Amino acid sequence: MLSFRKVSFERMNSNLNLISLFRIFIRLSLIIFILLMGCLVFITVRVSEKPFFKNNNVVSGFITTYVCKVSLVILGFNLSVNGRPMAQRGALVSNHVSWLDIFALNSITRLYFTAKSEVSGWPVIGWLANLTGTVFVKRSRTKSKYQVEVIKHRLRMGQRIIFFPEGTSSDGTQVLSFKSTLFESFFENEVRDIVFVQPVTIFYLPNQKYDPTCYAWFDEMSFVSHFLWVLSLSKKGQIKVIFHEPLKVSDYGNRKQLTESCRNLVEKSFIQLSSKV
């Protein structure tokens, strides 16, 4: 089996044939085209909708969803969805495996992602994240109150946010422990009785030709290298997304109880999917 960990992109030249290079070129060209067209339409629609909906991407959010759907097809993925995104106000929490998570989840429903504040300054990615209304948080104990206020403000606006409580991405073979810091936002008096949290499990199933971790972007992997690696793969992979039943925040005594319940649901279905491979 081929593994990205064993074949870094710096050494991939010796493993790529002309067909693989052609595949990278075609897919990369299509991805760039769809992102550029999507951004142009998104900006045009945002200018029109902002006077009516302010910071909520009520209409333009559908463009993001469409762009992500098309991008997954270009990247060579089949997406399988179990359950449905909640209609209630609140947040979704998911395990985190790869940058591909954003494409997969955005292709299903309109969401506002959270990301560490450093992402806002990244070339291209930071600009796209700002454009689509990403919530940027500072991951430090001294900034925890600020984080809570940011999330609470978005919830009051009626936005459905999603974040990855593992705080980092895994190798795709396990669910890491969940950090409870951002869950505190749901227990503020102004929102506790009206918001729900929906756990989401995301699972990657590569073709048998590849290593089970080949879609995972973790540790010190370069984004560009991993992105090009994914573009080079010939066999289609599957992304399975499971939306669990929403949990009412007011049913829980504190953030740690809610965090544990969310992780248990995510991990249980992750193990079930793993056992079928």
Secondary structure as GFF3:
##gff-version 3
##sequence-region A 1 277
A	DSSP	three_ten_helix	9	14	.	.	.	ID=ss1
A	DSSP	alpha_helix	18	53	.	.	.	ID=ss2
A	DSSP	alpha_helix	60	75	.	.	.	ID=ss3
A	DSSP	beta_strand	77	82	.	.	.	ID=ss4
A	DSSP	beta_strand	90	94	.	.	.	ID=ss5
A	DSSP	alpha_helix	100	106	.	.	.	ID=ss6
A	DSSP	beta_strand	112	116	.	.	.	ID=ss7
A	DSSP	three_ten_helix	117	121	.	.	.	ID=ss8
A	DSSP	alpha_helix	125	131	.	.	.	ID=ss9
A	DSSP	beta_strand	135	137	.	.	.	ID=ss10
A	DSSP	three_ten_helix	141	143	.	.	.	ID=ss11
A	DSSP	alpha_helix	144	156	.	.	.	ID=ss12
A	DSSP	beta_strand	161	163	.	.	.	ID=ss13
A	DSSP	three_ten_helix	181	187	.	.	.	ID=ss14
A	DSSP	beta_strand	196	205	.	.	.	ID=ss15
A	DSSP	alpha_helix	223	232	.	.	.	ID=ss16
A	DSSP	beta_strand	237	243	.	.	.	ID=ss17
A	DSSP	beta_strand	247	248	.	.	.	ID=ss18
A	DSSP	three_ten_helix	249	251	.	.	.	ID=ss19
A	DSSP	alpha_helix	255	275	.	.	.	ID=ss20
###
